[in-house]
């Protein structure tokens, strides 16, 4: 089964929900290209600090290395940079942030990493809130980004 096509920016949910928020391609694309070319994630984050993707990669790598405090800091940075970008793109605190839209994935990966890092440092309530927020953004995101419990 293929991923659903995200609605066009500004389209409304037929049930009256807010429109999907689609981050612009130019926000995350330079960071994504640099990472795909094998550039160091810390250097990419330093050059493109507004992009969530390099922060998410740093957080994921730190989690994999058992460095949970660093992972938490990186994930929180990526999460907040993503919130800033979502707000600039018209998001008002609710509504879909589709995983199928590639530029949204940096934010969603940072949010998932924050959920995992919060759990690892003993912040269970925050981990649950982040996992719930991820599911609210897109029901497919936790399936793709969080380990099955």
C-alpha angles and dihedrals in degrees: 000000000000125000114266117258109249115243117257115271110274094021115133129228110252089232091058100262124142119276122267115267115228116189115223117263093234094063100064102017098084091050092045092051092049092050092047088054089057098254116157112270093224091054091047091050090050092051096041105028094160092062116091096205100077090046089051091050091049090050093048091049092048091050090051089052093048092248095136099166092052090044090053092051094047093045093048090051092050091045094052093044087052093050089052091051093046091052091050088051091056102266112149101195098283140057138066124320099188119222089206089069103084097212089058093058097081091059093043092048090050090050091050091047089050090053091051095043093047089054090048093054092047099259095132095162092053091046090054093047091050093047090049092048090050090053090047090054092052128342090219094056097077090048089054099037112028126066112248111259 
